[in-house]
Amino acid sequence: MQPIESLEGKRIAIVGLGISQVDFAVGIENGKTWDEVWTINSAAAVYKTDRMFMLDPASRFFDSDDAGKQTGALTRILPTADYPIYTCELDERVPSAVVYPIEAVCNATRCAYLNNTVAYAIAFALFNKVGAIDLYGIDFSYKENMHFAEAGRACVEFWICKCMEADIIVGISSRSTVLDSNVVATDRLYGFHRLEKPLVAIPHEGRWIIEPFEDIDKKLAEHGLVLHKDEEPPEPYKG
C-alpha cells in the first residue's frame, strides 16, 4: 500500500475512549474542524468518523465478551459502517474492514513497535505524511485513580516523538497525561521548576517560547498569543 495522497498535510483528530474526549466534543461545539476524524474502537459510536482503527480481529467482539462494554456498540456499528475500518484481518461481518498496511507502515517508518491501537493510528498518520494530529480521549493514566493505568502510553509517546521529528504538529488535550499535558505548566521543565521564577515552555509554529511564568504573557503577546491561566502560579518547588 502506498500513502494516501489526499491525507498529506491534512489536520486529523484522533479520538479515543478516555475522559479527555470531552475536549473534542467541546471543540466541535465551538466551531473547531478537522479534515478527518479517526476514532479508536467504539468511539465511533459517538463521533462522526472518517476512519476507524480496531486492530483486534472482529471475532473478539462478535464471538466473545472479551471486550466488555465495547462489545454491544461495536457489534452494532461494524456491519453497517461506511468508512474504512483498519484491522488485522478481514471478516465478512465487517464489509468496510481494511487490513492495516502493517508491512508498508513498518518499513516506511523503520519501526515495528506497535503494542496498542492508538499507536497504530498515529503510525498511520506518520506514514501518510499528515500535517497535524490532535489527540483526544487518549489518556492512559488518571490523577483521580493512581492505582489504575492502561498499558501503551510509552508506545504512543514514542510515535508522537516520531511525528514531531517529521514536522507533524501534535496537539494533546490538556486533560491527558500523555506528554505530561495535564501537568501545571510551571512543573513540566524538571530542574527549572525549582527556581524562584519557574520557566514555562509554550509551542508556537514549530518552535518553543520559553520564559518565566510571570513574563510569558508579555512574550506571547508579541506573537498575538495569550496563555490562559486558570489559577495563580504555584509556589516554587521546595522538595
DANORBEL-V508827 format. One line per field, one symbol per residue. phi: phi as a letter, one per 20 degrees, with the letter a starting at -180 (. if undefined). Layout:
phi = ???
//
This chain:
phi = .egegfefmeeceddddffffgfffffffdnfccfbddddlfgffddgdebcdbfffggfefdbdfelffgffffefgfcgdcfdebebfbfecgefcfgfgffffffelbcecdbffgfffffffgelfebcddcmddmbcgfcfecbefofffffffffffffemefddcgfeeefllfeeggfdeegnffeffdfecccfblmcdecbggfdfffffgfdmdbefdebffffgfdf
//
